[in-house]
Amino acid sequence: MKKNTAILLITSLVLVLTAFKVTSAEEEAQQIEPNKSVAWYVANIKDAKTKNQQCYDDPNLKDTEDCQNALHALQISFKGGN
């Protein structure tokens, strides 16, 4: 019984640490690369297309400010300023 409890405790600890590490990595990535504005993406349309593809490929990124800005810039570029 003690062996099963120890295994369960170790497994739980590993899962908690793994979840913390993933969250920290995501936060670190956001700090390294700040969000770009819609204006920046309009001026750099190739980068807007690249970011839009990344956002499409990873649904977790879809609602981020950077993805929204890139999409908005593409809409402006292809539909016009209004």
PDB file with one MODEL, atoms N, CA, C and O in Angstrom:
MODEL        1
ATOM      1  N   MET A   1       0.823  -1.191   0.000  1.00  0.00           N
ATOM      2  CA  MET A   1       0.000   0.000   0.000  1.00  0.00           C
ATOM      3  C   MET A   1       0.870   1.258   0.000  1.00  0.00           C
ATOM      4  O   MET A   1       0.552   2.225  -0.692  1.00  0.00           O
ATOM      5  N   LYS A   2       1.959   1.258   0.764  1.00  0.00           N
ATOM      6  CA  LYS A   2       2.847   2.410   0.806  1.00  0.00           C
ATOM      7  C   LYS A   2       3.483   2.649  -0.555  1.00  0.00           C
ATOM      8  O   LYS A   2       3.689   3.794  -0.959  1.00  0.00           O
ATOM      9  N   LYS A   3       3.793   1.567  -1.259  1.00  0.00           N
ATOM     10  CA  LYS A   3       4.420   1.692  -2.571  1.00  0.00           C
ATOM     11  C   LYS A   3       3.468   2.399  -3.541  1.00  0.00           C
ATOM     12  O   LYS A   3       3.891   3.280  -4.290  1.00  0.00           O
ATOM     13  N   ASN A   4       2.194   2.020  -3.533  1.00  0.00           N
ATOM     14  CA  ASN A   4       1.210   2.657  -4.415  1.00  0.00           C
ATOM     15  C   ASN A   4       1.027   4.131  -4.068  1.00  0.00           C
ATOM     16  O   ASN A   4       0.896   4.966  -4.964  1.00  0.00           O
ATOM     17  N   THR A   5       1.019   4.451  -2.807  1.00  0.00           N
ATOM     18  CA  THR A   5       0.877   5.839  -2.374  1.00  0.00           C
ATOM     19  C   THR A   5       2.077   6.659  -2.815  1.00  0.00           C
ATOM     20  O   THR A   5       1.918   7.797  -3.257  1.00  0.00           O
ATOM     21  N   ALA A   6       3.274   6.101  -2.703  1.00  0.00           N
ATOM     22  CA  ALA A   6       4.483   6.800  -3.111  1.00  0.00           C
ATOM     23  C   ALA A   6       4.482   7.038  -4.618  1.00  0.00           C
ATOM     24  O   ALA A   6       4.847   8.122  -5.072  1.00  0.00           O
ATOM     25  N   ILE A   7       4.080   6.053  -5.383  1.00  0.00           N
ATOM     26  CA  ILE A   7       4.034   6.193  -6.842  1.00  0.00           C
ATOM     27  C   ILE A   7       3.017   7.269  -7.226  1.00  0.00           C
ATOM     28  O   ILE A   7       3.283   8.096  -8.098  1.00  0.00           O
ATOM     29  N   LEU A   8       1.871   7.254  -6.582  1.00  0.00           N
ATOM     30  CA  LEU A   8       0.842   8.250  -6.859  1.00  0.00           C
ATOM     31  C   LEU A   8       1.333   9.650  -6.516  1.00  0.00           C
ATOM     32  O   LEU A   8       1.087  10.593  -7.267  1.00  0.00           O
ATOM     33  N   LEU A   9       2.012   9.792  -5.408  1.00  0.00           N
ATOM     34  CA  LEU A   9       2.539  11.087  -4.983  1.00  0.00           C
ATOM     35  C   LEU A   9       3.593  11.592  -5.966  1.00  0.00           C
ATOM     36  O   LEU A   9       3.576  12.766  -6.335  1.00  0.00           O
ATOM     37  N   ILE A  10       4.491  10.743  -6.385  1.00  0.00           N
ATOM     38  CA  ILE A  10       5.547  11.130  -7.331  1.00  0.00           C
ATOM     39  C   ILE A  10       4.942  11.499  -8.680  1.00  0.00           C
ATOM     40  O   ILE A  10       5.348  12.487  -9.292  1.00  0.00           O
ATOM     41  N   THR A  11       3.983  10.722  -9.144  1.00  0.00           N
ATOM     42  CA  THR A  11       3.327  11.013 -10.414  1.00  0.00           C
ATOM     43  C   THR A  11       2.620  12.362 -10.358  1.00  0.00           C
ATOM     44  O   THR A  11       2.707  13.147 -11.302  1.00  0.00           O
ATOM     45  N   SER A  12       1.930  12.632  -9.275  1.00  0.00           N
ATOM     46  CA  SER A  12       1.237  13.915  -9.109  1.00  0.00           C
ATOM     47  C   SER A  12       2.223  15.075  -9.113  1.00  0.00           C
ATOM     48  O   SER A  12       1.975  16.109  -9.732  1.00  0.00           O
ATOM     49  N   LEU A  13       3.325  14.900  -8.429  1.00  0.00           N
ATOM     50  CA  LEU A  13       4.348  15.935  -8.369  1.00  0.00           C
ATOM     51  C   LEU A  13       4.924  16.216  -9.761  1.00  0.00           C
ATOM     52  O   LEU A  13       5.116  17.375 -10.128  1.00  0.00           O
ATOM     53  N   VAL A  14       5.194  15.183 -10.521  1.00  0.00           N
ATOM     54  CA  VAL A  14       5.728  15.348 -11.875  1.00  0.00           C
ATOM     55  C   VAL A  14       4.724  16.098 -12.756  1.00  0.00           C
ATOM     56  O   VAL A  14       5.111  16.976 -13.527  1.00  0.00           O
ATOM     57  N   LEU A  15       3.449  15.756 -12.642  1.00  0.00           N
ATOM     58  CA  LEU A  15       2.423  16.436 -13.447  1.00  0.00           C
ATOM     59  C   LEU A  15       2.315  17.915 -13.083  1.00  0.00           C
ATOM     60  O   LEU A  15       2.174  18.762 -13.965  1.00  0.00           O
ATOM     61  N   VAL A  16       2.381  18.223 -11.810  1.00  0.00           N
ATOM     62  CA  VAL A  16       2.301  19.614 -11.368  1.00  0.00           C
ATOM     63  C   VAL A  16       3.506  20.400 -11.877  1.00  0.00           C
ATOM     64  O   VAL A  16       3.350  21.515 -12.375  1.00  0.00           O
ATOM     65  N   LEU A  17       4.689  19.838 -11.759  1.00  0.00           N
ATOM     66  CA  LEU A  17       5.895  20.523 -12.217  1.00  0.00           C
ATOM     67  C   LEU A  17       5.900  20.702 -13.733  1.00  0.00           C
ATOM     68  O   LEU A  17       6.345  21.734 -14.234  1.00  0.00           O
ATOM     69  N   THR A  18       5.410  19.710 -14.460  1.00  0.00           N
ATOM     70  CA  THR A  18       5.331  19.812 -15.910  1.00  0.00           C
ATOM     71  C   THR A  18       4.368  20.921 -16.320  1.00  0.00           C
ATOM     72  O   THR A  18       4.674  21.702 -17.221  1.00  0.00           O
ATOM     73  N   ALA A  19       3.227  20.996 -15.679  1.00  0.00           N
ATOM     74  CA  ALA A  19       2.249  22.045 -15.986  1.00  0.00           C
ATOM     75  C   ALA A  19       2.836  23.420 -15.693  1.00  0.00           C
ATOM     76  O   ALA A  19       2.619  24.358 -16.461  1.00  0.00           O
ATOM     77  N   PHE A  20       3.565  23.551 -14.609  1.00  0.00           N
ATOM     78  CA  PHE A  20       4.190  24.829 -14.258  1.00  0.00           C
ATOM     79  C   PHE A  20       5.227  25.222 -15.295  1.00  0.00           C
ATOM     80  O   PHE A  20       5.314  26.388 -15.679  1.00  0.00           O
ATOM     81  N   LYS A  21       6.012  24.260 -15.747  1.00  0.00           N
ATOM     82  CA  LYS A  21       7.055  24.541 -16.730  1.00  0.00           C
ATOM     83  C   LYS A  21       6.448  24.986 -18.056  1.00  0.00           C
ATOM     84  O   LYS A  21       6.970  25.909 -18.681  1.00  0.00           O
ATOM     85  N   VAL A  22       5.372  24.366 -18.499  1.00  0.00           N
ATOM     86  CA  VAL A  22       4.724  24.749 -19.749  1.00  0.00           C
ATOM     87  C   VAL A  22       4.197  26.169 -19.643  1.00  0.00           C
ATOM     88  O   VAL A  22       4.379  26.962 -20.567  1.00  0.00           O
ATOM     89  N   THR A  23       3.550  26.504 -18.543  1.00  0.00           N
ATOM     90  CA  THR A  23       3.027  27.848 -18.350  1.00  0.00           C
ATOM     91  C   THR A  23       4.161  28.862 -18.351  1.00  0.00           C
ATOM     92  O   THR A  23       4.040  29.921 -18.967  1.00  0.00           O
ATOM     93  N   SER A  24       5.245  28.562 -17.682  1.00  0.00           N
ATOM     94  CA  SER A  24       6.371  29.480 -17.627  1.00  0.00           C
ATOM     95  C   SER A  24       6.978  29.690 -19.008  1.00  0.00           C
ATOM     96  O   SER A  24       7.361  30.811 -19.345  1.00  0.00           O
ATOM     97  N   ALA A  25       7.072  28.654 -19.801  1.00  0.00           N
ATOM     98  CA  ALA A  25       7.638  28.764 -21.142  1.00  0.00           C
ATOM     99  C   ALA A  25       6.765  29.656 -22.025  1.00  0.00           C
ATOM    100  O   ALA A  25       7.281  30.456 -22.805  1.00  0.00           O
ATOM    101  N   GLU A  26       5.437  29.518 -21.900  1.00  0.00           N
ATOM    102  CA  GLU A  26       4.535  30.357 -22.684  1.00  0.00           C
ATOM    103  C   GLU A  26       4.659  31.819 -22.273  1.00  0.00           C
ATOM    104  O   GLU A  26       4.696  32.711 -23.121  1.00  0.00           O
ATOM    105  N   GLU A  27       4.722  32.057 -20.972  1.00  0.00           N
ATOM    106  CA  GLU A  27       4.862  33.427 -20.476  1.00  0.00           C
ATOM    107  C   GLU A  27       6.187  34.027 -20.926  1.00  0.00           C
ATOM    108  O   GLU A  27       6.246  35.199 -21.300  1.00  0.00           O
ATOM    109  N   GLU A  28       7.244  33.234 -20.891  1.00  0.00           N
ATOM    110  CA  GLU A  28       8.572  33.706 -21.298  1.00  0.00           C
ATOM    111  C   GLU A  28       8.585  34.062 -22.774  1.00  0.00           C
ATOM    112  O   GLU A  28       9.178  35.068 -23.163  1.00  0.00           O
ATOM    113  N   ALA A  29       7.936  33.246 -23.603  1.00  0.00           N
ATOM    114  CA  ALA A  29       7.892  33.517 -25.043  1.00  0.00           C
ATOM    115  C   ALA A  29       7.166  34.831 -25.319  1.00  0.00           C
ATOM    116  O   ALA A  29       7.563  35.583 -26.209  1.00  0.00           O
ATOM    117  N   GLN A  30       6.118  35.108 -24.571  1.00  0.00           N
ATOM    118  CA  GLN A  30       5.389  36.355 -24.765  1.00  0.00           C
ATOM    119  C   GLN A  30       6.218  37.556 -24.345  1.00  0.00           C
ATOM    120  O   GLN A  30       6.099  38.625 -24.942  1.00  0.00           O
ATOM    121  N   GLN A  31       7.047  37.400 -23.338  1.00  0.00           N
ATOM    122  CA  GLN A  31       7.883  38.501 -22.866  1.00  0.00           C
ATOM    123  C   GLN A  31       9.012  38.792 -23.853  1.00  0.00           C
ATOM    124  O   GLN A  31       9.408  39.946 -24.012  1.00  0.00           O
ATOM    125  N   ILE A  32       9.526  37.775 -24.507  1.00  0.00           N
ATOM    126  CA  ILE A  32      10.632  37.949 -25.438  1.00  0.00           C
ATOM    127  C   ILE A  32      10.158  38.696 -26.683  1.00  0.00           C
ATOM    128  O   ILE A  32      10.856  39.580 -27.179  1.00  0.00           O
ATOM    129  N   GLU A  33       8.997  38.352 -27.180  1.00  0.00           N
ATOM    130  CA  GLU A  33       8.482  38.933 -28.416  1.00  0.00           C
ATOM    131  C   GLU A  33       7.199  39.711 -28.107  1.00  0.00           C
ATOM    132  O   GLU A  33       6.120  39.123 -28.027  1.00  0.00           O
ATOM    133  N   PRO A  34       7.316  41.018 -27.935  1.00  0.00           N
ATOM    134  CA  PRO A  34       6.121  41.805 -27.600  1.00  0.00           C
ATOM    135  C   PRO A  34       5.131  41.837 -28.768  1.00  0.00           C
ATOM    136  O   PRO A  34       5.505  41.639 -29.924  1.00  0.00           O
ATOM    137  N   ASN A  35       3.881  42.087 -28.445  1.00  0.00           N
ATOM    138  CA  ASN A  35       2.853  42.174 -29.480  1.00  0.00           C
ATOM    139  C   ASN A  35       3.140  43.337 -30.412  1.00  0.00           C
ATOM    140  O   ASN A  35       3.578  44.407 -29.989  1.00  0.00           O
ATOM    141  N   LYS A  36       2.887  43.106 -31.660  1.00  0.00           N
ATOM    142  CA  LYS A  36       3.065  44.156 -32.661  1.00  0.00           C
ATOM    143  C   LYS A  36       1.707  44.790 -32.938  1.00  0.00           C
ATOM    144  O   LYS A  36       0.672  44.132 -32.836  1.00  0.00           O
ATOM    145  N   SER A  37       1.722  46.061 -33.285  1.00  0.00           N
ATOM    146  CA  SER A  37       0.479  46.789 -33.522  1.00  0.00           C
ATOM    147  C   SER A  37      -0.081  46.476 -34.905  1.00  0.00           C
ATOM    148  O   SER A  37       0.601  45.913 -35.761  1.00  0.00           O
ATOM    149  N   VAL A  38      -1.335  46.855 -35.096  1.00  0.00           N
ATOM    150  CA  VAL A  38      -1.962  46.699 -36.405  1.00  0.00           C
ATOM    151  C   VAL A  38      -1.181  47.496 -37.445  1.00  0.00           C
ATOM    152  O   VAL A  38      -0.947  47.025 -38.558  1.00  0.00           O
ATOM    153  N   ALA A  39      -0.783  48.703 -37.070  1.00  0.00           N
ATOM    154  CA  ALA A  39      -0.022  49.557 -37.992  1.00  0.00           C
ATOM    155  C   ALA A  39       1.285  48.883 -38.415  1.00  0.00           C
ATOM    156  O   ALA A  39       1.673  48.949 -39.581  1.00  0.00           O
ATOM    157  N   TRP A  40       1.956  48.241 -37.468  1.00  0.00           N
ATOM    158  CA  TRP A  40       3.209  47.557 -37.796  1.00  0.00           C
ATOM    159  C   TRP A  40       2.947  46.437 -38.804  1.00  0.00           C
ATOM    160  O   TRP A  40       3.690  46.269 -39.771  1.00  0.00           O
ATOM    161  N   TYR A  41       1.879  45.674 -38.559  1.00  0.00           N
ATOM    162  CA  TYR A  41       1.560  44.578 -39.470  1.00  0.00           C
ATOM    163  C   TYR A  41       1.131  45.090 -40.849  1.00  0.00           C
ATOM    164  O   TYR A  41       1.426  44.452 -41.860  1.00  0.00           O
ATOM    165  N   VAL A  42       0.438  46.238 -40.902  1.00  0.00           N
ATOM    166  CA  VAL A  42       0.068  46.808 -42.199  1.00  0.00           C
ATOM    167  C   VAL A  42       1.330  47.180 -42.972  1.00  0.00           C
ATOM    168  O   VAL A  42       1.404  46.979 -44.185  1.00  0.00           O
ATOM    169  N   ALA A  43       2.311  47.717 -42.273  1.00  0.00           N
ATOM    170  CA  ALA A  43       3.573  48.097 -42.914  1.00  0.00           C
ATOM    171  C   ALA A  43       4.439  46.887 -43.243  1.00  0.00           C
ATOM    172  O   ALA A  43       5.337  46.978 -44.080  1.00  0.00           O
ATOM    173  N   ASN A  44       4.178  45.766 -42.598  1.00  0.00           N
ATOM    174  CA  ASN A  44       4.968  44.539 -42.799  1.00  0.00           C
ATOM    175  C   ASN A  44       4.008  43.390 -43.118  1.00  0.00           C
ATOM    176  O   ASN A  44       3.869  42.452 -42.333  1.00  0.00           O
ATOM    177  N   ILE A  45       3.365  43.471 -44.247  1.00  0.00           N
ATOM    178  CA  ILE A  45       2.286  42.554 -44.591  1.00  0.00           C
ATOM    179  C   ILE A  45       2.759  41.102 -44.698  1.00  0.00           C
ATOM    180  O   ILE A  45       1.993  40.184 -44.403  1.00  0.00           O
ATOM    181  N   LYS A  46       3.989  40.885 -45.108  1.00  0.00           N
ATOM    182  CA  LYS A  46       4.520  39.517 -45.187  1.00  0.00           C
ATOM    183  C   LYS A  46       4.571  38.891 -43.794  1.00  0.00           C
ATOM    184  O   LYS A  46       4.244  37.716 -43.623  1.00  0.00           O
ATOM    185  N   ASP A  47       4.982  39.680 -42.800  1.00  0.00           N
ATOM    186  CA  ASP A  47       5.001  39.194 -41.420  1.00  0.00           C
ATOM    187  C   ASP A  47       3.584  38.957 -40.899  1.00  0.00           C
ATOM    188  O   ASP A  47       3.349  38.040 -40.112  1.00  0.00           O
ATOM    189  N   ALA A  48       2.646  39.790 -41.344  1.00  0.00           N
ATOM    190  CA  ALA A  48       1.243  39.603 -40.941  1.00  0.00           C
ATOM    191  C   ALA A  48       0.712  38.276 -41.472  1.00  0.00           C
ATOM    192  O   ALA A  48      -0.003  37.560 -40.770  1.00  0.00           O
ATOM    193  N   LYS A  49       1.066  37.951 -42.714  1.00  0.00           N
ATOM    194  CA  LYS A  49       0.638  36.676 -43.298  1.00  0.00           C
ATOM    195  C   LYS A  49       1.256  35.499 -42.548  1.00  0.00           C
ATOM    196  O   LYS A  49       0.592  34.495 -42.291  1.00  0.00           O
ATOM    197  N   THR A  50       2.536  35.636 -42.199  1.00  0.00           N
ATOM    198  CA  THR A  50       3.224  34.566 -41.459  1.00  0.00           C
ATOM    199  C   THR A  50       2.588  34.370 -40.091  1.00  0.00           C
ATOM    200  O   THR A  50       2.327  33.238 -39.685  1.00  0.00           O
ATOM    201  N   LYS A  51       2.336  35.465 -39.374  1.00  0.00           N
ATOM    202  CA  LYS A  51       1.721  35.383 -38.046  1.00  0.00           C
ATOM    203  C   LYS A  51       0.316  34.807 -38.157  1.00  0.00           C
ATOM    204  O   LYS A  51      -0.089  33.992 -37.328  1.00  0.00           O
ATOM    205  N   ASN A  52      -0.428  35.226 -39.174  1.00  0.00           N
ATOM    206  CA  ASN A  52      -1.781  34.715 -39.357  1.00  0.00           C
ATOM    207  C   ASN A  52      -1.761  33.202 -39.580  1.00  0.00           C
ATOM    208  O   ASN A  52      -2.628  32.489 -39.074  1.00  0.00           O
ATOM    209  N   GLN A  53      -0.784  32.716 -40.328  1.00  0.00           N
ATOM    210  CA  GLN A  53      -0.673  31.274 -40.551  1.00  0.00           C
ATOM    211  C   GLN A  53      -0.342  30.549 -39.255  1.00  0.00           C
ATOM    212  O   GLN A  53      -0.889  29.480 -38.986  1.00  0.00           O
ATOM    213  N   GLN A  54       0.554  31.125 -38.445  1.00  0.00           N
ATOM    214  CA  GLN A  54       0.886  30.528 -37.142  1.00  0.00           C
ATOM    215  C   GLN A  54      -0.358  30.451 -36.261  1.00  0.00           C
ATOM    216  O   GLN A  54      -0.585  29.452 -35.579  1.00  0.00           O
ATOM    217  N   CYS A  55      -1.148  31.501 -36.280  1.00  0.00           N
ATOM    218  CA  CYS A  55      -2.362  31.548 -35.457  1.00  0.00           C
ATOM    219  C   CYS A  55      -3.393  30.544 -35.948  1.00  0.00           C
ATOM    220  O   CYS A  55      -4.110  29.944 -35.147  1.00  0.00           O
ATOM    221  N   TYR A  56      -3.469  30.360 -37.249  1.00  0.00           N
ATOM    222  CA  TYR A  56      -4.391  29.389 -37.828  1.00  0.00           C
ATOM    223  C   TYR A  56      -3.952  27.963 -37.469  1.00  0.00           C
ATOM    224  O   TYR A  56      -4.784  27.105 -37.175  1.00  0.00           O
ATOM    225  N   ASP A  57      -2.642  27.724 -37.499  1.00  0.00           N
ATOM    226  CA  ASP A  57      -2.104  26.392 -37.211  1.00  0.00           C
ATOM    227  C   ASP A  57      -2.212  26.018 -35.742  1.00  0.00           C
ATOM    228  O   ASP A  57      -2.306  24.835 -35.415  1.00  0.00           O
ATOM    229  N   ASP A  58      -2.200  27.003 -34.851  1.00  0.00           N
ATOM    230  CA  ASP A  58      -2.264  26.748 -33.407  1.00  0.00           C
ATOM    231  C   ASP A  58      -3.466  27.484 -32.810  1.00  0.00           C
ATOM    232  O   ASP A  58      -3.372  28.671 -32.500  1.00  0.00           O
ATOM    233  N   PRO A  59      -4.582  26.791 -32.649  1.00  0.00           N
ATOM    234  CA  PRO A  59      -5.803  27.431 -32.142  1.00  0.00           C
ATOM    235  C   PRO A  59      -5.635  28.104 -30.777  1.00  0.00           C
ATOM    236  O   PRO A  59      -6.419  28.986 -30.427  1.00  0.00           O
ATOM    237  N   ASN A  60      -4.637  27.705 -30.015  1.00  0.00           N
ATOM    238  CA  ASN A  60      -4.396  28.337 -28.710  1.00  0.00           C
ATOM    239  C   ASN A  60      -3.948  29.786 -28.859  1.00  0.00           C
ATOM    240  O   ASN A  60      -4.110  30.584 -27.936  1.00  0.00           O
ATOM    241  N   LEU A  61      -3.392  30.127 -30.005  1.00  0.00           N
ATOM    242  CA  LEU A  61      -2.908  31.487 -30.240  1.00  0.00           C
ATOM    243  C   LEU A  61      -3.979  32.399 -30.822  1.00  0.00           C
ATOM    244  O   LEU A  61      -3.830  33.621 -30.814  1.00  0.00           O
ATOM    245  N   LYS A  62      -5.046  31.816 -31.320  1.00  0.00           N
ATOM    246  CA  LYS A  62      -6.059  32.548 -32.079  1.00  0.00           C
ATOM    247  C   LYS A  62      -6.566  33.816 -31.376  1.00  0.00           C
ATOM    248  O   LYS A  62      -6.768  34.838 -32.031  1.00  0.00           O
ATOM    249  N   ASP A  63      -6.769  33.765 -30.084  1.00  0.00           N
ATOM    250  CA  ASP A  63      -7.343  34.900 -29.359  1.00  0.00           C
ATOM    251  C   ASP A  63      -6.311  35.858 -28.782  1.00  0.00           C
ATOM    252  O   ASP A  63      -6.671  36.773 -28.042  1.00  0.00           O
ATOM    253  N   THR A  64      -5.038  35.667 -29.107  1.00  0.00           N
ATOM    254  CA  THR A  64      -4.017  36.575 -28.584  1.00  0.00           C
ATOM    255  C   THR A  64      -4.078  37.914 -29.307  1.00  0.00           C
ATOM    256  O   THR A  64      -4.556  37.999 -30.438  1.00  0.00           O
ATOM    257  N   GLU A  65      -3.599  38.938 -28.655  1.00  0.00           N
ATOM    258  CA  GLU A  65      -3.612  40.285 -29.235  1.00  0.00           C
ATOM    259  C   GLU A  65      -2.805  40.332 -30.531  1.00  0.00           C
ATOM    260  O   GLU A  65      -3.209  40.976 -31.499  1.00  0.00           O
ATOM    261  N   ASP A  66      -1.673  39.650 -30.540  1.00  0.00           N
ATOM    262  CA  ASP A  66      -0.810  39.653 -31.728  1.00  0.00           C
ATOM    263  C   ASP A  66      -1.536  39.034 -32.931  1.00  0.00           C
ATOM    264  O   ASP A  66      -1.454  39.562 -34.040  1.00  0.00           O
ATOM    265  N   CYS A  67      -2.233  37.933 -32.717  1.00  0.00           N
ATOM    266  CA  CYS A  67      -2.972  37.293 -33.805  1.00  0.00           C
ATOM    267  C   CYS A  67      -4.108  38.188 -34.297  1.00  0.00           C
ATOM    268  O   CYS A  67      -4.335  38.310 -35.501  1.00  0.00           O
ATOM    269  N   GLN A  68      -4.806  38.802 -33.374  1.00  0.00           N
ATOM    270  CA  GLN A  68      -5.895  39.703 -33.755  1.00  0.00           C
ATOM    271  C   GLN A  68      -5.368  40.893 -34.553  1.00  0.00           C
ATOM    272  O   GLN A  68      -5.989  41.318 -35.527  1.00  0.00           O
ATOM    273  N   ASN A  69      -4.221  41.426 -34.136  1.00  0.00           N
ATOM    274  CA  ASN A  69      -3.624  42.557 -34.851  1.00  0.00           C
ATOM    275  C   ASN A  69      -3.201  42.165 -36.273  1.00  0.00           C
ATOM    276  O   ASN A  69      -3.418  42.918 -37.222  1.00  0.00           O
ATOM    277  N   ALA A  70      -2.604  40.995 -36.407  1.00  0.00           N
ATOM    278  CA  ALA A  70      -2.177  40.538 -37.733  1.00  0.00           C
ATOM    279  C   ALA A  70      -3.383  40.336 -38.648  1.00  0.00           C
ATOM    280  O   ALA A  70      -3.362  40.735 -39.813  1.00  0.00           O
ATOM    281  N   LEU A  71      -4.428  39.716 -38.116  1.00  0.00           N
ATOM    282  CA  LEU A  71      -5.631  39.491 -38.909  1.00  0.00           C
ATOM    283  C   LEU A  71      -6.273  40.818 -39.319  1.00  0.00           C
ATOM    284  O   LEU A  71      -6.690  40.981 -40.466  1.00  0.00           O
ATOM    285  N   HIS A  72      -6.351  41.751 -38.393  1.00  0.00           N
ATOM    286  CA  HIS A  72      -6.931  43.059 -38.689  1.00  0.00           C
ATOM    287  C   HIS A  72      -6.124  43.765 -39.781  1.00  0.00           C
ATOM    288  O   HIS A  72      -6.699  44.370 -40.686  1.00  0.00           O
ATOM    289  N   ALA A  73      -4.817  43.691 -39.697  1.00  0.00           N
ATOM    290  CA  ALA A  73      -3.958  44.311 -40.712  1.00  0.00           C
ATOM    291  C   ALA A  73      -4.205  43.695 -42.088  1.00  0.00           C
ATOM    292  O   ALA A  73      -4.241  44.410 -43.090  1.00  0.00           O
ATOM    293  N   LEU A  74      -4.374  42.385 -42.141  1.00  0.00           N
ATOM    294  CA  LEU A  74      -4.657  41.727 -43.418  1.00  0.00           C
ATOM    295  C   LEU A  74      -6.014  42.164 -43.964  1.00  0.00           C
ATOM    296  O   LEU A  74      -6.172  42.384 -45.165  1.00  0.00           O
ATOM    297  N   GLN A  75      -6.977  42.284 -43.074  1.00  0.00           N
ATOM    298  CA  GLN A  75      -8.303  42.739 -43.509  1.00  0.00           C
ATOM    299  C   GLN A  75      -8.232  44.154 -44.071  1.00  0.00           C
ATOM    300  O   GLN A  75      -8.845  44.450 -45.097  1.00  0.00           O
ATOM    301  N   ILE A  76      -7.491  45.020 -43.408  1.00  0.00           N
ATOM    302  CA  ILE A  76      -7.329  46.393 -43.883  1.00  0.00           C
ATOM    303  C   ILE A  76      -6.645  46.403 -45.248  1.00  0.00           C
ATOM    304  O   ILE A  76      -7.064  47.127 -46.151  1.00  0.00           O
ATOM    305  N   SER A  77      -5.613  45.613 -45.392  1.00  0.00           N
ATOM    306  CA  SER A  77      -4.818  45.602 -46.618  1.00  0.00           C
ATOM    307  C   SER A  77      -5.616  45.097 -47.816  1.00  0.00           C
ATOM    308  O   SER A  77      -5.459  45.596 -48.930  1.00  0.00           O
ATOM    309  N   PHE A  78      -6.468  44.109 -47.581  1.00  0.00           N
ATOM    310  CA  PHE A  78      -7.176  43.507 -48.705  1.00  0.00           C
ATOM    311  C   PHE A  78      -8.561  44.098 -48.943  1.00  0.00           C
ATOM    312  O   PHE A  78      -9.111  43.946 -50.033  1.00  0.00           O
ATOM    313  N   LYS A  79      -9.142  44.776 -47.936  1.00  0.00           N
ATOM    314  CA  LYS A  79     -10.461  45.368 -48.097  1.00  0.00           C
ATOM    315  C   LYS A  79     -10.424  46.872 -48.232  1.00  0.00           C
ATOM    316  O   LYS A  79     -11.369  47.478 -48.737  1.00  0.00           O
ATOM    317  N   GLY A  80      -9.352  47.475 -47.788  1.00  0.00           N
ATOM    318  CA  GLY A  80      -9.256  48.933 -47.797  1.00  0.00           C
ATOM    319  C   GLY A  80      -9.263  49.468 -46.373  1.00  0.00           C
ATOM    320  O   GLY A  80      -9.518  48.721 -45.429  1.00  0.00           O
ATOM    321  N   GLY A  81      -8.987  50.745 -46.217  1.00  0.00           N
ATOM    322  CA  GLY A  81      -8.818  51.358 -44.907  1.00  0.00           C
ATOM    323  C   GLY A  81     -10.044  51.448 -44.039  1.00  0.00           C
ATOM    324  O   GLY A  81      -9.905  51.528 -42.819  1.00  0.00           O
ATOM    325  N   ASN A  82     -11.230  51.441 -44.590  1.00  0.00           N
ATOM    326  CA  ASN A  82     -12.444  51.556 -43.775  1.00  0.00           C
ATOM    327  C   ASN A  82     -12.971  50.207 -43.539  1.00  0.00           C
ATOM    328  O   ASN A  82     -13.995  50.051 -42.874  1.00  0.00           O
TER     329      ASN A  82
ENDMDL
END
